[in-house]
Every structure is written in structure tokens, then in C-alpha cells.
């Protein structure tokens, strides 16, 4: 029986109120930070990797050995700058599936400092805590029995969690489901953990989309599945399989998104009934001795889950834009993806070439191609730029209008003294505006103070903040709160790889003062909210930290040379 309309509206209103309250209480400001732990015991950090005990696993082919396939090697060594061009799709095999997972979610390097050693992955994560877990759903594909598998990045293996009962007329299928183990983030970041998990989901979606494109494949969000059904499909609603020694929420995984893989460049959503059966395995412990509890995380997760009434229509995006990418940039796709790192410090004097900056802005415009076509929700984010040192660009604030339908609304909300001048030396389709000049020293101080007093925001070639449409989209669809953060994470992933392509580095920043930034812009209500920031510049490596690339990158670079 369907709920009465009044009951449905009341439930939506309650969920919207929960989301609004959560967003407000998890803002940083100059007077106080959002609620988080008072102390951290790094020796008792939550486990970075999850495994399921007492279930069979299938070792995926070693990525380095898979590069012996000339077609796979050719696909991965084509220039990243032309990755969007269609190629002959590589056939599905365990090797190409393994390549997809390694290039998106796998370990790409190990770092060490003294006795400490930690992994670097293809997908970035807030604090390198990696809450995202991946599940692979296979039906009718050779080399893997039909089933639901958990991917283990540390061993590059698939653990078989369940069988899949197939209908007689079912078609071959590969889907990837993402969940978030939110306690990994909450352990360090407290109540803001839910925000970070959604950003990390967006980064993971971007990483998967780029990896799929490298193989000639594509991804599309399975938008017609509710959060409850997805949790059941991935098995993360099976509480007995995720035992906790103290608090249940420390071991739970939150179902996030289901992505359909198409073995060609045309992203399509596959809709068919899948019934997992014969579940097996018990999840390893993430944190046996948690100290804190953050109940608002569970509250906002419940309030923002997708229900049958919240399914978004597929977003319509431009089929093409004017591409300004330089043709002579030959750095390979694999080198960019496997070499991605988060910068810790920037060279405070480096000047970014103007054309690289323009190309990067162009790459941020939503298009009907990788990676933007992986998400079904319409774009909702415009970008504020703190431009410090870019050739031929004045130091100051700029606005990149990614979403034309929001331009007039955003313009009406911004501080009236802003100049709003179009930039003569950039293509008109970028919709880039100059808001106000600022002497470099003043801009450095503003950027640093707005980003929790971090030098990295002042020393970058440029920093940016993502202004999301907020009030209007969550009013009747609280699940959109997840969508806007995922779009922001996806934008961040584009920036990471675009920066890597031109010899720079990026760093996502989730520590910023939301309301002071709104005050800087003159935003006095909740029409727009700042939800993520990012910096790009010339990285300064810490020579005290040993960086050991995996053999895949070493072999790839050697064979290219």
C-alpha cells in the first residue's frame, strides 16, 4: 500500500529539515570548527582495507602482466589529452576488468616515512582515509561466475559475496556498486564525515569513468534504484555480516550508487531485475575500539537516501563544446591516472601558463561525454576562482559559470560592486567573468584565511570554491544533497587529472569557512552553498617521504620511453 500524500510530504519535509540542520552544524567558521574528535590515536586508526572472511576469492590478473596485451597497452598509452575521442572498445576479459579496477580504485604507490607506510590509490580521499568500498556485479560474462563480488584493492582480488539468480532472458551485465564506510572519515573528521564520503564517492565515480573511457567503455548511473534496494543488492543491509565489537555504526557501510558498465563508448543505463542469493562471508573489523559517536551522521544519511519518489530525470548536457586542448601534449593516459597525487605544498612563485589554465576551465564544463555522463542528476555547480599566478590574468576573483540556467540567479545574489567583466583573452563559451582585482598579497591572505589558514590555498597558482545550487534542489528532494557533493567530487577528479597532465598537482580542500566565503561574495541566503574547494599549483615534494610507485607505473613509463 502506498503512503498517503500528506504522509509522504511530511516525511520529505522532515528529511529536508534534517539535511538543512546537518549542513548548518557542519560548517566551519572563524569562531569554531564543526564538531570533531578532541584527540586522535594514530596507532588505533581504522583499518584501511576491508575483507570478508571465509569466502572464495578470485585473483585478478596482475596489471603489469596485462600490459603485455598490445591492444591494452596501446589504449593506455594514447595521450590523455585526446582520451575523449572514441576508440575501438577493448573486449571484456578478466584482464580488462582488472585494468578498470586498478586504474580507478587500485593502489598506485606506497609511501613511507620512518616506520610508517601507507598506500596511495588512483582515487583520492579526504585524509587518505578511503571510506569507499566497491562491489562488482557480474552476470553472463566469461571468466567469472554470476555473482556479487567485493573488490580488495590491497590484493587486487574479488571476493564472492553472493550468487546472482538470473532470469532466462537476462543479458550479459557488469555493474559496480559503491558504498561508504563512514566511520573511516568520522574517526578523524567527526560530524563532517558524511560530506567527505559524498565527495569521495564523486571522486571514485570520476576515476571509474576515466578508466572505463581508457578501455573504450563507459559508465552510467543506475538511477532507477532506491537506496534501500541498492543496500540489499550489495548486501550492506545484512547487519549480521558486519559485526561490531562496540558501536554498530563503526562497521556499517552506506549504499551510495550503482553504475552500469557499457562495453562501448555510449553510456547507457541497464534496467533489469537482479536477485542475489546464498550470501556468504563476514566483514573484517574497521575499528574494534571506537572512542566517539556522531549520531547526526546516521541521521543525515537516512534523510538523504533516494526513495522511489526521488528519482531524477536524466540530465541533458551539451553534446559538444569548443575544445582548446593543445594537440602537442603527449603524456599518456596511464601515466596521468597512475601518477595522480595530492600536493602537500606548492611553489609560491610558479606562474601557470595561460593556455593550460584555459584548457583546465574548458575541461570543467559539463558535456555529454566522460566523465560527466556517469551521473544522472543535472549539473548544479558554478565556480569561484582565486587566481594568484596565471600568465596574463590579473590577480583577483573570477567566476566560471558552468550552469547557464543559474547565471541570472547567481548574478542577482552576488555582491553588487563586483565588476562582472568578461575576459577578452578566453573563448566566449567559457562564460568566465572577472569579479574584482586584488593585490597578490591581499588575495593570498584572504585565500589562506578562508581555507582554515592553510598556506596551500595561498601558494597555489589558483584556488577555487564550488558554489552549488542548494535551497531550490533539496526543498523537495533531500537526496540531491548527495548529488551536489558527488558532482563536486567529480569536478575535483577532473582537476586532479588535468593538473597532472600539464605537470602540476591538485589538492582537494574540505576545510574552509563556509559562511565567511558567502559573506565575501555577498550571498545572504541559502540559494547557493559552498561545498568543496580545490587548489592547483606546482607541487613541492617532501624529500623525507619515500615514494615507491607500483610496478605498473614503472613498467608503463619504461615501455613508453
C-alpha positions in Angstrom: 0.0 0.0 0.0 1.3 3.4 -1.0 1.6 6.1 1.8 -1.0 8.9 1.7 0.3 12.1 0.0 0.2 14.1 3.3 2.3 11.4 5.0 4.8 11.4 2.1 5.0 15.2 2.1 5.5 15.2 5.9 8.3 12.6 5.6 10.0 14.7 2.9 9.7 17.9 4.9 11.3 16.1 7.9 14.1 14.8 5.8 14.7 18.3 4.3 14.9 19.8 7.8 17.4 17.2 8.9 19.6 17.9 5.9 19.4 21.7 6.5 20.3 21.3 10.1 23.2 19.0 9.4 24.6 21.3 6.8 24.5 24.3 9.1 26.0 22.5 12.1 28.9 21.1 10.0 30.1 24.4 8.7 33.4 25.8 9.9 33.7 29.4 10.9 36.3 31.8 12.4 34.8 31.3 15.9 34.7 27.5 16.0 35.2 24.4 13.9 32.5 21.8 13.3 32.2 19.0 15.9 35.0 16.5 15.7 37.2 14.4 18.0 39.4 16.2 20.5 42.2 13.8 20.0 43.4 11.2 17.6 45.2 7.9 18.4 47.1 7.3 15.1 48.2 3.8 16.3 44.5 2.9 16.5 43.4 4.3 13.1 40.5 2.4 11.5 41.6 -0.4 9.1 42.3 1.0 5.6 41.1 -2.2 3.8 38.1 -4.4 4.4 37.9 -8.1 3.7 35.3 -10.8 4.0 36.3 -13.9 5.9 35.5 -17.5 4.9 34.5 -16.8 1.2 36.3 -17.7 -2.0 38.2 -15.1 -3.9 39.4 -14.7 -7.5 42.8 -13.1 -8.1 42.6 -10.6 -10.9 45.4 -10.7 -13.5 48.4 -8.6 -12.4 48.1 -5.2 -14.1 51.8 -5.2 -15.1 51.4 -8.5 -16.8 48.2 -7.5 -18.5 50.2 -4.7 -20.3 51.7 -7.5 -22.4 48.5 -7.3 -24.4 49.3 -4.9 -27.3 45.7 -3.6 -27.6 45.5 -2.8 -23.9 48.9 -1.2 -23.9 48.0 0.9 -27.0 44.8 2.0 -25.4 46.5 3.1 -22.2 49.5 4.9 -23.9 47.4 7.2 -26.1 47.6 10.8 -24.9 45.3 11.7 -22.1 44.6 15.0 -23.9 42.6 13.1 -26.5 41.0 10.5 -24.2 37.5 11.7 -25.1 38.0 10.5 -28.7 36.2 7.2 -29.4 38.3 4.1 -29.9 37.5 0.5 -30.7 36.3 -0.9 -27.4 38.5 -3.5 -25.8 36.8 -6.8 -25.3 35.7 -7.8 -21.8 38.1 -10.2 -20.1 39.4 -10.6 -16.6 42.5 -8.6 -17.7 40.4 -5.6 -18.9 38.2 -5.8 -15.8 41.3 -5.9 -13.7 42.6 -2.9 -15.5 39.4 -1.0 -15.0 39.6 -1.6 -11.2 43.3 -0.9 -10.9 43.1 2.4 -12.8 40.2 3.6 -10.8 40.4 2.2 -7.3 43.7 0.3 -7.1 46.9 1.0 -5.3 49.3 3.1 -7.4 52.1 3.7 -5.0 53.4 3.2 -1.5 54.8 6.0 0.7 56.9 5.6 3.8 58.2 8.0 6.5 60.2 6.4 9.2 58.3 3.3 10.4 55.1 4.4 8.8 53.9 3.1 5.4 50.7 3.9 3.6 49.1 3.3 0.2 48.3 5.9 -2.5 45.3 5.0 -4.6 44.1 6.0 -8.1 41.0 7.6 -6.4 41.8 10.3 -3.9 40.2 10.5 -0.5 39.8 13.1 2.3 42.7 12.5 4.7 43.7 9.4 2.6 41.2 7.5 4.8 39.3 5.9 1.8 35.8 5.2 3.0 34.7 3.9 -0.4 34.2 0.2 -0.9 33.4 -1.3 -4.4 31.2 -4.2 -5.3 31.2 -5.8 -8.8 28.0 -7.4 -10.1 28.6 -9.9 -12.9 26.1 -11.7 -15.0 26.7 -13.8 -18.2 30.4 -12.8 -18.6 33.1 -15.4 -19.1 35.8 -15.9 -16.5 33.6 -15.0 -13.5 30.6 -17.0 -12.2 27.5 -14.8 -11.9 27.6 -13.1 -8.5 28.2 -10.1 -6.3 31.9 -9.6 -5.6 33.7 -7.3 -3.2 36.9 -5.7 -4.6 40.0 -5.7 -2.5 42.5 -3.0 -3.7 45.3 -4.3 -1.5 45.3 -7.8 -3.1 43.7 -6.8 -6.4 41.2 -9.6 -5.9 37.4 -10.2 -6.0 35.7 -11.8 -3.0 32.5 -13.6 -4.0 29.8 -12.5 -1.6 26.7 -13.9 -3.3 25.4 -15.7 -6.3 23.0 -14.0 -8.7 19.9 -15.8 -9.7 19.4 -14.9 -13.4 16.3 -14.8 -15.4 16.3 -16.9 -18.5 16.3 -14.0 -20.9 18.8 -11.9 -18.9 21.5 -10.1 -20.8 25.3 -10.0 -20.0 25.9 -7.4 -17.4 28.7 -5.7 -15.5 27.8 -3.2 -12.7 29.8 -1.6 -10.0 28.2 -0.5 -6.7 29.9 1.9 -4.3 29.3 2.1 -0.6 30.9 4.2 2.1 32.3 3.0 5.4 31.6 6.3 7.0 33.4 5.6 10.3 36.8 5.8 8.5 36.1 9.5 7.9 34.2 10.1 11.2 37.2 8.8 13.2 39.2 11.9 12.1 36.6 14.4 10.9 33.7 13.8 13.2 30.3 15.2 12.0 31.7 16.4 8.6 32.4 12.8 7.7 29.1 12.4 5.7 30.1 15.4 3.5 33.5 13.9 2.8 32.1 10.5 2.0 29.9 12.0 -0.7 32.8 14.0 -2.1 34.9 10.8 -2.2 32.0 9.0 -3.9 32.2 11.7 -6.6 35.9 11.2 -7.0 35.5 7.4 -7.3 32.8 7.9 -9.9 35.2 10.1 -11.9 38.1 7.7 -11.5 35.9 4.8 -12.8 34.6 6.9 -15.7 38.1 7.8 -16.9 39.3 4.2 -16.5 36.3 3.0 -18.5 36.9 5.5 -21.2 40.5 4.4 -21.5 39.2 1.0 -22.4 36.6 2.3 -24.9 33.9 1.6 -22.3 31.5 3.9 -20.5 29.6 4.3 -17.2 26.0 5.4 -16.4 24.3 5.8 -13.1 21.6 3.3 -12.5 19.2 6.0 -11.5 16.0 3.9 -11.0 17.2 2.0 -7.9 16.4 3.2 -4.4 19.0 3.4 -1.6 17.2 0.5 0.2 17.2 -1.7 -2.9 20.9 -0.9 -3.5 21.8 -1.8 0.0 20.0 -5.1 -0.4 21.7 -5.7 -3.7 25.2 -5.1 -2.3 24.4 -6.9 0.9 25.4 -4.0 3.1 22.0 -4.2 4.9 22.9 -7.6 6.3 23.8 -6.4 9.8 24.8 -9.8 11.0 27.6 -9.8 8.3 29.1 -6.6 9.7 29.5 -7.4 13.4 30.6 -4.5 15.7 32.5 -5.0 18.9 31.2 -1.8 20.4 29.0 0.6 18.2 27.2 -0.8 15.1 27.7 2.4 13.1 31.5 1.9 13.1 31.2 -1.2 10.9 28.3 -0.3 8.7 28.6 0.6 5.0 26.2 3.1 3.4 24.9 2.2 -0.1 25.8 5.1 -2.4 25.4 4.5 -6.1 25.2 1.8 -8.8 26.9 2.2 -12.1 26.3 0.2 -15.3 29.3 -0.5 -17.5 28.7 -0.5 -21.2 31.4 -2.2 -23.4 31.4 0.7 -25.8 31.7 4.5 -25.6 27.9 5.1 -25.4 26.9 5.3 -21.7 23.6 3.6 -21.1 21.7 2.6 -18.0 20.7 -1.1 -17.8 17.5 -1.8 -16.0 16.8 -5.5 -15.1 15.9 -7.4 -12.0 18.8 -9.0 -10.2 18.4 -11.3 -7.2 21.4 -12.1 -5.1 21.2 -15.4 -3.3 23.4 -17.6 -1.0 25.2 -14.8 0.8 28.5 -15.7 2.5 31.3 -14.1 4.4 31.8 -11.9 7.5 33.2 -8.4 7.2 36.6 -7.7 8.8 36.5 -5.1 11.6 37.1 -1.5 10.8 37.5 -0.2 14.4 37.3 -2.5 17.4 37.7 0.3 20.0 36.0 3.5 18.8 36.0 6.4 21.3 33.4 8.8 19.9 29.9 8.7 18.5 28.4 11.1 15.9 24.7 10.3 15.6 24.0 13.2 13.2 25.9 11.2 10.5 23.3 8.4 10.7 20.5 10.9 10.7 21.6 12.8 7.6 22.4 9.5 5.8 18.8 8.3 6.4 17.3 11.6 5.5 19.2 11.9 2.2 18.6 8.3 0.9 17.0 8.0 -2.5 13.4 6.8 -2.5 11.1 5.8 -5.3 9.7 9.4 -5.3 13.1 11.0 -5.7 14.3 9.5 -9.0 15.9 12.2 -11.1 15.3 12.6 -14.8 18.5 12.0 -16.8 20.4 15.3 -17.2 20.6 16.9 -20.6 24.1 18.2 -21.3 25.7 19.8 -24.4 26.9 17.3 -26.9 29.9 19.3 -27.7 31.9 22.4 -26.8 34.8 24.2 -28.3 37.9 22.2 -27.3 41.0 24.2 -26.7 43.3 21.4 -25.6 46.8 21.7 -27.0 47.5 18.9 -29.5 51.2 18.5 -28.6 50.6 17.2 -25.1 51.5 13.6 -25.4 51.6 12.4 -21.8 49.8 9.1 -21.7 46.5 8.3 -20.1 48.0 5.6 -17.8 50.8 8.0 -16.7 48.3 10.6 -15.8 45.9 8.2 -14.0 48.6 6.2 -12.2 50.7 9.3 -11.4 48.0 11.3 -9.7 48.9 12.6 -6.3 47.6 15.2 -3.8 50.1 18.0 -3.3 51.0 18.9 0.2 52.9 22.1 -0.6 53.1 24.4 -3.6 55.9 26.6 -5.1 54.7 30.1 -4.2 56.4 31.7 -7.2 55.4 29.4 -10.1 53.3 31.1 -12.8 50.8 28.8 -14.6 50.7 29.2 -18.4 47.5 30.9 -19.6 46.7 28.2 -22.1 46.9 25.4 -19.5 44.5 27.4 -17.3 42.1 28.0 -20.1 42.2 24.3 -21.1 41.5 23.3 -17.5 38.5 25.6 -17.2 37.2 24.1 -20.5 37.5 20.6 -19.1 35.3 21.6 -16.2 32.3 22.4 -18.4 29.6 19.6 -18.3 29.3 17.7 -21.5 27.6 14.6 -22.8 30.9 12.7 -22.5 33.3 11.3 -20.0 33.2 11.8 -17.1 30.1 13.9 -16.9 27.7 11.4 -18.4 28.3 9.0 -15.5 25.9 11.0 -13.3 22.1 11.3 -14.0 21.4 14.4 -12.0 21.7 17.8 -13.7 24.7 19.9 -13.0 24.3 22.5 -10.2 27.7 23.9 -9.5 29.4 27.2 -10.6 32.9 28.0 -9.7 34.6 30.9 -7.8 38.2 31.3 -8.7 41.0 32.8 -6.6 43.6 33.5 -9.3 47.0 34.1 -7.8 49.6 33.5 -10.6 48.3 32.7 -14.0 50.1 34.2 -17.1 48.2 37.3 -18.5 45.5 37.0 -15.8 45.1 39.7 -13.2 45.3 38.6 -9.6 41.8 38.6 -8.2 38.4 36.8 -8.0 36.8 35.3 -11.1 33.5 33.4 -11.7 33.2 30.4 -14.1 29.5 29.9 -15.0 29.3 26.1 -15.7 25.5 26.1 -15.5 24.0 28.8 -17.7 20.4 28.3 -16.2 21.8 29.5 -12.9 23.7 32.6 -14.2 21.0 35.2 -13.7 20.0 33.8 -10.3 23.7 33.8 -9.1 24.3 37.2 -10.6 21.5 38.7 -8.6 22.8 37.2 -5.4 26.5 38.3 -5.7 27.8 41.5 -4.2 26.8 44.4 -6.4 30.2 46.1 -6.5 31.7 43.2 -8.4 32.7 44.1 -11.9 31.4 41.1 -13.8 33.7 41.8 -16.7 34.0 39.2 -19.5 37.6 38.1 -20.1 38.8 39.1 -23.6 41.6 36.5 -23.9 39.5 33.4 -23.3 36.9 31.7 -25.5 33.4 33.1 -25.1 31.9 29.7 -24.4 33.7 29.5 -21.0 31.5 32.3 -19.6 34.4 33.5 -17.4 33.9 36.8 -15.6 36.3 39.0 -13.7 34.7 39.9 -10.4 37.3 42.1 -8.7 41.1 42.7 -8.7 43.1 42.1 -5.6 46.8 42.7 -5.0 48.6 39.4 -4.8 49.5 39.9 -1.1 45.9 40.7 -0.1 44.5 37.8 -2.2 47.0 35.4 -0.5 45.8 36.5 2.9 42.1 36.2 2.0 42.5 32.7 0.4 44.6 31.5 3.3 42.2 32.7 6.0 39.2 31.4 4.1 40.7 27.9 3.9 41.3 27.3 7.6 44.5 29.3 7.5 46.2 26.8 5.2 49.2 28.0 3.1 48.4 25.7 0.3 45.4 27.8 -0.7 47.6 30.9 -0.9 50.6 29.4 -2.6 48.7 27.7 -5.4 48.6 29.1 -8.9 44.8 29.3 -8.3 42.3 28.1 -5.8 38.6 27.6 -6.3 35.3 27.2 -4.5 32.3 25.3 -5.8 29.0 27.1 -5.4 26.2 24.6 -5.5 22.5 25.3 -6.1 21.2 24.4 -2.7 17.9 25.7 -1.4 15.8 25.0 -4.5 17.0 21.5 -5.2 16.8 20.0 -1.7 13.4 21.6 -0.9 11.5 18.6 -2.4 14.4 16.2 -2.9 16.8 15.8 0.1 18.7 13.1 -1.9 20.0 16.0 -4.0 22.3 16.8 -1.1 24.3 13.8 -2.0 24.1 14.6 -5.7 25.7 18.1 -5.3 28.6 16.7 -3.3 29.2 14.0 -5.8 29.2 16.5 -8.6 31.8 18.5 -6.6 33.9 15.4 -6.1 33.7 14.6 -9.8 34.9 18.2 -10.6 37.7 17.6 -8.2 38.7 14.4 -10.1 38.8 16.3 -13.4 41.0 18.9 -11.8 43.4 16.3 -10.4 44.0 14.7 -13.8 44.0 17.9 -15.8 46.7 19.3 -13.5 48.7 16.1 -13.7 48.6 16.2 -17.5 50.4 19.6 -17.5 53.0 18.8 -14.8 51.1 20.4 -11.9 49.3 18.9 -8.9 45.9 19.4 -7.3 44.6 19.1 -3.7 41.0 19.0 -2.6 40.2 21.1 0.4 37.3 20.2 2.7 38.5 22.6 5.4 37.2 26.1 4.6 34.9 28.6 6.3 31.6 28.4 4.5 29.8 31.5 5.7 32.7 33.9 5.6 33.1 32.9 1.9 29.4 33.6 1.4 29.9 37.0 3.0 32.9 37.7 0.7 30.6 37.1 -2.3 27.5 38.8 -0.8 25.5 35.6 -0.6 23.0 36.3 2.2 20.6 33.4 1.9 20.7 29.6 1.2 20.1 29.8 -2.6 23.7 28.7 -3.1 26.1 27.0 -0.7 29.9 26.5 -0.9 30.5 22.7 -0.6 34.1 22.0 -1.8 37.3 23.8 -2.6 40.4 22.9 -4.6 43.9 24.2 -5.3 46.2 23.7 -8.3 49.9 24.6 -8.5 53.5 23.3 -8.8 54.0 20.8 -6.1 57.0 20.7 -3.8 57.7 17.2 -2.8 58.8 16.3 0.8 62.1 14.6 0.3 61.8 12.9 3.7 58.9 10.8 2.4 59.9 7.8 0.3 57.6 7.4 -2.7 57.6 3.9 -4.3 55.4 3.6 -7.4 53.8 0.3 -8.1 55.4 -1.8 -10.8 52.6 -1.0 -13.1 53.6 2.7 -13.4 57.3 1.9 -13.6 56.8 -0.7 -16.4 54.4 1.6 -18.2 56.9 4.5 -18.2 59.8 2.3 -19.2 57.9 0.9 -22.1 56.8 4.3 -23.3 60.4 5.5 -23.2 
